[in-house]
Amino acid sequence: MDADWNSNEPIYLQLKERVVGMILDGSIKEGDALPSVRTVASDYQINPLTVLKAYQLLVDQDLVEKRRGLGMFVRADVHDKLASSERKHFLDEEWPIVVERIQRLGLKPRELLKQIQGDNK
């Protein structure tokens, strides 16, 4: 995880989003233990309560589970659930803003596809 924090958003939300990103990209897998609260707090020099708050959000969203005396673990089947939820959020919330900007700039689908495919000619 990167230790750079955006000052526009609470750190606990950023930490939660980083864990979600790591689950989505496969660097944290279903069944894996999350790093301990103390380890994350020490590594990133943040308050342990901040880490605990981020982890509690993950528990509340049913993405991780607490195992008494063992720690926090990524729940089984969470990747597909999370990917579906993130896709829906993107399409409902972020994509309309991107489409509006594309239209404002007069970009054509062909130009965008060239960029995606790495053909910048």
C-alpha positions as CSV (number, residue, x, y, z in Angstrom):
1,M,0.0,0.0,0.0
2,D,1.1,3.5,-0.8
3,A,1.5,5.9,2.2
4,D,0.5,9.1,0.3
5,W,-2.8,10.4,1.6
6,N,-5.2,12.8,-0.1
7,S,-6.0,15.7,2.2
8,N,-9.5,16.0,0.7
9,E,-10.9,12.8,2.1
10,P,-10.6,11.1,5.6
11,I,-7.7,8.7,5.8
12,Y,-9.9,5.9,7.1
13,L,-12.0,6.1,3.9
14,Q,-8.8,6.1,1.7
15,L,-7.5,3.1,3.6
16,K,-10.7,1.2,3.1
17,E,-10.6,2.0,-0.6
18,R,-7.0,0.9,-0.9
19,V,-8.0,-2.5,0.7
20,V,-10.9,-2.8,-1.7
21,G,-8.5,-2.0,-4.6
22,M,-6.1,-4.7,-3.4
23,I,-8.9,-7.2,-3.2
24,L,-10.1,-6.3,-6.8
25,D,-6.6,-6.5,-8.2
26,G,-5.9,-9.8,-6.5
27,S,-3.0,-8.7,-4.2
28,I,-5.3,-9.6,-1.3
29,K,-7.2,-12.8,-2.0
30,E,-10.4,-14.3,-0.5
31,G,-9.5,-16.0,2.8
32,D,-6.3,-13.9,3.3
33,A,-5.8,-12.2,6.6
34,L,-5.6,-8.4,6.5
35,P,-2.4,-6.9,8.1
36,S,-3.0,-6.2,11.8
37,V,-4.2,-2.8,12.9
38,R,-1.0,-2.2,14.8
39,T,1.1,-3.2,11.7
40,V,-0.8,-0.8,9.4
41,A,-0.8,2.0,11.9
42,S,3.0,1.6,12.5
43,D,3.9,1.2,8.8
44,Y,1.9,4.2,7.7
45,Q,2.3,6.3,10.8
46,I,-1.4,6.7,11.4
47,N,-3.6,6.3,14.5
48,P,-4.6,2.7,15.2
49,L,-8.2,4.0,15.6
50,T,-8.1,5.2,12.0
51,V,-7.1,1.7,10.8
52,L,-9.8,0.1,13.0
53,K,-12.4,2.5,11.6
54,A,-11.4,1.5,8.0
55,Y,-11.5,-2.2,8.9
56,Q,-14.9,-1.8,10.6
57,L,-16.3,-0.3,7.4
58,L,-15.1,-3.4,5.5
59,V,-16.8,-5.6,8.1
60,D,-20.0,-3.5,7.9
61,Q,-20.0,-4.0,4.2
62,D,-19.6,-7.7,4.6
63,L,-16.2,-7.8,2.8
64,V,-14.1,-9.0,5.7
65,E,-14.9,-10.9,8.8
66,K,-13.5,-10.7,12.3
67,R,-12.2,-14.0,13.8
68,R,-11.8,-13.6,17.5
69,G,-8.2,-13.8,18.5
70,L,-7.0,-14.3,14.9
71,G,-7.7,-11.0,13.1
72,M,-9.6,-9.9,10.0
73,F,-10.0,-12.1,7.0
74,V,-11.3,-11.4,3.5
75,R,-14.6,-13.2,3.1
76,A,-15.1,-16.0,0.5
77,D,-16.9,-15.0,-2.7
78,V,-16.3,-11.3,-2.0
79,H,-14.3,-10.6,-5.2
80,D,-17.2,-11.1,-7.6
81,K,-19.6,-9.3,-5.3
82,L,-17.2,-6.4,-4.9
83,A,-16.4,-6.3,-8.7
84,S,-20.1,-6.2,-9.5
85,S,-20.7,-3.4,-6.9
86,E,-17.8,-1.4,-8.2
87,R,-18.9,-1.7,-11.8
88,K,-22.4,-0.6,-10.9
89,H,-21.0,2.4,-9.0
90,F,-18.7,3.3,-11.9
91,L,-21.5,3.1,-14.5
92,D,-24.1,4.9,-12.3
93,E,-21.9,7.6,-10.8
94,E,-18.6,8.1,-12.6
95,W,-19.3,7.1,-16.2
96,P,-21.9,9.9,-16.9
97,I,-19.3,12.5,-15.8
98,V,-16.7,10.9,-18.2
99,V,-19.2,10.8,-21.1
100,E,-20.1,14.4,-20.5
101,R,-16.4,15.4,-20.6
102,I,-15.8,13.3,-23.8
103,Q,-18.7,15.0,-25.5
104,R,-17.6,18.5,-24.4
105,L,-14.1,17.8,-25.8
106,G,-15.6,16.5,-29.0
107,L,-13.7,13.2,-28.8
108,K,-14.8,10.4,-31.0
109,P,-15.0,6.7,-30.0
110,R,-12.3,5.8,-32.6
111,E,-9.8,8.2,-30.9
112,L,-10.6,6.8,-27.5
113,L,-10.1,3.2,-28.7
114,K,-6.7,4.1,-30.2
115,Q,-5.7,5.4,-26.8
116,I,-6.9,2.3,-25.0
117,Q,-5.1,0.1,-27.6
118,G,-1.9,2.1,-27.2
119,D,-1.9,3.4,-30.7
120,N,-1.2,7.1,-30.1
121,K,-0.7,8.1,-33.8
